[in-house]
Structures are given as structure tokens and as C-alpha cells.
């Protein structure tokens, strides 16, 4: 069973311009990226890097919903904003 969303991975590949370019950007070999994609397990480090390099276009939650549940981001933002208001 795949944990990687196919649409998110497709958007990431489109953003980088292909499989080889994405592998280079993630400091991986194309073979490692292909293996991670087929297993459906992109590493946490690679997931973070895709999110950062695409400037949030491809989100962590979309690539690995098992590692990053959707609701957690919004909770952190609310807590941070509440702390800023208290100052």
C-alpha cells in the first residue's frame, strides 16, 4: 500500500521538471527516488526538502499523510498566533 499521494508526487515531478532533476535536488540518485516512489515511502528528509524547495506548492501532508496528519499544521499556527497576541 502506498503512503505517497500520486497527485502530490506528480506535481513535485512537474515542478522539478522530471525524475532526474528531482532526484538531484533531493541529493538522491534517480534509482533511489524511483525505489522510494515504488515503495510509497519517501523519506522524512526528502519530504521536508520537497516541501521547502517547492515553496509549499507540494505540502508535506500530501506527500506523507502518515507522518504529517493534516490538522497538526493548523494547530501550530493557532498556538503561535495566540502567543503573539499575548505579547
C-alpha positions in Angstrom: 0.0 0.0 0.0 1.4 3.4 -1.0 1.7 6.2 1.5 2.8 8.7 -1.1 -0.1 10.6 -2.8 0.3 10.1 -6.6 -1.0 13.5 -7.4 1.4 15.2 -5.0 4.3 13.3 -6.4 3.2 14.1 -9.9 3.0 17.8 -9.1 6.5 17.6 -7.5 7.9 15.9 -10.6 6.3 18.6 -12.8 7.8 21.3 -10.5 11.3 20.0 -10.8 11.0 19.1 -14.4 11.4 15.4 -14.3 12.6 12.4 -12.3 16.3 13.0 -12.7 16.1 16.7 -11.8 14.0 16.0 -8.7 16.5 13.3 -7.6 19.4 15.7 -8.0 17.5 18.4 -6.0 16.9 15.9 -3.2 20.5 14.7 -3.2 19.5 11.2 -4.3 20.2 9.1 -7.3 17.3 8.6 -9.7 17.3 5.0 -8.8 16.8 5.8 -5.1 14.0 8.1 -5.9 12.4 5.6 -8.1 12.6 2.9 -5.4 11.1 5.3 -2.8 8.3 6.1 -5.2 7.5 2.4 -5.9 7.6 1.5 -2.2 5.5 4.5 -1.5 7.8 5.6 1.2 9.6 8.9 0.5 11.9 9.6 3.5 11.1 12.3 6.0 14.1 14.3 5.0 13.2 14.1 1.3 9.6 15.0 2.1 10.8 18.1 4.1 13.1 19.1 1.3 10.4 18.8 -1.4 8.1 21.0 0.7 10.9 23.6 1.2 12.1 23.6 -2.4 8.7 23.9 -4.0 7.9 26.8 -1.6 5.0 24.9 -0.2 3.4 24.1 -3.5 3.7 20.4 -2.7 2.9 20.1 1.0 4.4 17.5 3.4 0.9 16.4 4.4 0.1 15.5 0.8 3.3 13.5 0.3 3.3 11.6 3.6 -0.1 11.8 5.3 1.1 9.0 7.7 3.9 11.2 9.0 2.1 14.6 8.9 -1.6 14.5 9.7 -3.5 17.4 8.1 -4.8 19.0 11.3 -1.5 19.5 13.1 -0.3 22.4 10.9 -3.3 24.5 11.7 -3.0 23.8 15.5 0.6 25.0 15.5 -0.4 28.2 13.6 -3.2 28.9 16.0 -0.9 28.4 19.0 1.8 30.6 17.5 -0.7 33.4 16.7 -2.2 33.2 20.2 1.3 33.6 21.7 2.0 36.6 19.5 -1.3 38.2 20.7 -0.3 37.8 24.3 2.9 39.8 23.8 
